[in-house]
Amino acid sequence: MAFYRSDPTMSAQLAELLDRLSKEGRPGLRNNVSITWISYRQQNPNSCSGVGAGWSEKRLLYPASVVKLIYAIAIEAWLQK
């Protein structure tokens, strides 16, 4: 389920960042991380109005702690206010 439109420029920037971090002493980073990067260019975005890039975004992951996920959602809601 894609909730953003893929942006080739953002994808290239993400790949370059992962390459740089791997060369700076984080070997195997590409295989151990999953990233979804979304940019909303509107003040009040609609669903599916974002553009973005992903790395291993289709890989299914189980969060280490569901509580941490809930805290992250609460922090995001707090920051939005």
N, C-alpha and C positions, 0 to 999 in steps of 0.2 A: 504494500500500500504506500504509494508515494504521496506525501503531503507537501511536497515542494517540487518546483521545476528544476531540473539539473542545470547547473551553470558550468560550462567547460572551463572558464577562467578560474572559478573557485576550486574546481576539481584539480586543476594543475597546481594551484597554490598549495592545496592540501598535500598533494603528492610530494611537492618540493620540500615542504616543511617536514614531512616524515623522513624523507631522504636525508635532510640536514641533521635532524635529531639522531638518526641512526649512525651517521658518520661522526657525531659528537660524543659517541660512547654509549649509545642505547641500541646495541645490536638486537635484532629480532623484534624491534618495536612494531614493524608493519604486521607481524603475525600475532601480536598480543594486544592490539588495540582496535576498538571499533568506534568510529566517529560519525556523527551527523552534524553538519554545520549548516545553519539556515540563516538567511538574511531577509528581513522584511523591510522593504524600502518605503513603506507607507506608515503614517502615524498610527492608524488603526487598521491593522491588517485583517484580511478575511482569511478563512480557511483556504488552503492551497494557493495563497498569493505569494508565498515566499519562494526564493530561489536558493539553491544550495548545492552542497556536495557531500558525499559520504565515502567512508572507507570501511569496508567490511560491514556495511550497513544491513546487509541481508543475513548476516550470521546471527543465529539465535543465541542470546546470552541470558543467563539467569543472574540477577543482581546479587551481589554478595550479601546484601541485607535489604530486605524490603523496607525496613524502618528508615534506612538512609535514603531510599527513593522517596518516601513520604516527606522526610525532612527537606529534600531537594525541591519537591513540589511546593511545599509551604514557603520556603525561602524565595523561590521564583515569584509566587503570588505576592509576598511581602515586598519584593523589589519592584514589582509592577505598580504598586500603590504609591 
